[in-house]
Amino acid sequence: MTKIAEAPVLRLIDIEKIYQTSTVETSALNCVSLSINRGEFVSVMGPSGCGKSTLLSLMGLLDEPSVGTVEVNGRPVRSYSEKDLASLRNEKIGFIFQSYHLINDLSVVDNVELPLLYRSGMSAKDRRKRALAMLEKVGLGARTSHFPQQLSGGQRQRVAIARALAGEPEIILADEPTGNLDSVMGEEIMDLLLHLNEKEGTTIVMVTHDEAQAQRTKRQIRLLDGSQVN
Ligand SMILES: Nc1ncnc2c1ncn2[C@@H]1O[C@H](COP(=O)(O)OP(=O)(O)OP(=O)(O)O)[C@@H](O)[C@H]1O
């Protein structure tokens, strides 16, 4: 029997992204084509303004390209209905941001449960169980009833990682996840992401300004003025 090659988790084909304001037109991405395969850990690097965040928001289906095609598991995103697109964003993609984006009024475990509230068919008990398991996984099993302000920056980022993992996404998109952390905590977060990738097979795309961190990932995508340079 012939083995059919698995489609990349994400594929960007001949992407252009132009931002148009009333006074100026910016070409943020130009002729970008790339694939992210299951189990990869890819870093995205380049100087400020080169299009890294734009690339991540297209990968996260938060924005659409001006030209070109984005595919998820071999299917063009354009062919999905708005409703399917919303569940794709919620179920297939987990986000981690530089500034954590936690809700300060909610406990750690409630923050992690949050994305699961939008999952139909999951009981409150199962949500709690899943959230606690994810917190255990990121080493915060003893902090579940704390509030974000009672945690260090590195611990907050761990909560954000647990929240991203709770939905069991196919891919994690991280926008400078260590950007607000000192080098020791940054290394700890990087160790955790590498562990998730190597031991659990989590697919990760990470924007970083840190060359040493990028070198620890399996592949580097480098952008300059909206174009790939490798
Ligand atoms: N919503 C927007 N409207 C207009 N222009 C935008 C918008 N978002 C980004 N741009 C422009 O697109 C280009 C790429 O921006 P982007 O944020 O993707 O870069 P970046 O590489 O992530 O930068 P940084 O490292 O500073 O975060 C920049 O010139 C930016 O000014």
The ligand as a Tripos MOL2 file, in Angstrom:
@<TRIPOS>MOLECULE
LIG
   31    33     1     0     0
SMALL
NO_CHARGES

@<TRIPOS>ATOM
      1 N1         -2.4290   47.0780   11.4790 N.pl3     1 LIG1
      2 C1         -1.4500   47.6360   10.7730 C.ar      1 LIG1
      3 N2         -1.7000   48.7000    9.9840 N.ar      1 LIG1
      4 C2         -0.7120   49.2770    9.2310 C.ar      1 LIG1
      5 N3          0.5620   48.8360    9.1990 N.ar      1 LIG1
      6 C3          0.8670   47.7850    9.9820 C.ar      1 LIG1
      7 C4         -0.1020   47.1350   10.7980 C.ar      1 LIG1
      8 N4          0.4970   46.0940   11.4740 N.ar      1 LIG1
      9 C5          1.7780   46.1140   11.0860 C.ar      1 LIG1
     10 N5          2.0220   47.1170   10.1880 N.ar      1 LIG1
     11 C6          3.3030   47.4140    9.5200 C.3       1 LIG1
     12 O1          3.7410   46.2080    8.8860 O.3       1 LIG1
     13 C7          5.1510   46.0320    9.0370 C.3       1 LIG1
     14 C8          5.4240   44.6940    9.7290 C.3       1 LIG1
     15 O2          4.9410   44.7630   11.0860 O.3       1 LIG1
     16 P1          5.0610   43.5520   12.1180 P.3       1 LIG1
     17 O3          4.3910   43.9830   13.3820 O.co2     1 LIG1
     18 O4          4.5910   42.3080   11.4810 O.co2     1 LIG1
     19 O5          6.6450   43.4750   12.3360 O.3       1 LIG1
     20 P2          7.5130   42.6910   13.4310 P.3       1 LIG1
     21 O6          8.6300   42.0580   12.6950 O.co2     1 LIG1
     22 O7          6.6230   41.8060   14.2390 O.co2     1 LIG1
     23 O8          8.0610   43.8780   14.3410 O.3       1 LIG1
     24 P3          8.5270   43.8880   15.9070 P.3       1 LIG1
     25 O9          9.7350   42.9940   16.0130 O.co2     1 LIG1
     26 O10         8.8830   45.3320   16.1380 O.co2     1 LIG1
     27 O11         7.3590   43.4290   16.7260 O.co2     1 LIG1
     28 C9          5.6460   47.2430    9.8120 C.3       1 LIG1
     29 O12         6.1630   48.1780    8.8880 O.3       1 LIG1
     30 C10         4.4110   47.7740   10.5010 C.3       1 LIG1
     31 O13         4.4960   49.1550   10.6880 O.3       1 LIG1
@<TRIPOS>BOND
     1     1     2 1
     2     2     3 ar
     3     2     7 ar
     4     3     4 ar
     5     4     5 ar
     6     5     6 ar
     7     6     7 ar
     8     6    10 ar
     9     7     8 ar
    10     8     9 ar
    11     9    10 ar
    12    10    11 1
    13    11    12 1
    14    11    30 1
    15    12    13 1
    16    13    14 1
    17    13    28 1
    18    14    15 1
    19    15    16 1
    20    16    17 2
    21    16    18 1
    22    16    19 1
    23    19    20 1
    24    20    21 2
    25    20    22 1
    26    20    23 1
    27    23    24 1
    28    24    25 2
    29    24    26 1
    30    24    27 1
    31    28    29 1
    32    28    30 1
    33    30    31 1
@<TRIPOS>SUBSTRUCTURE
     1 LIG1         1 GROUP 0 **** ****
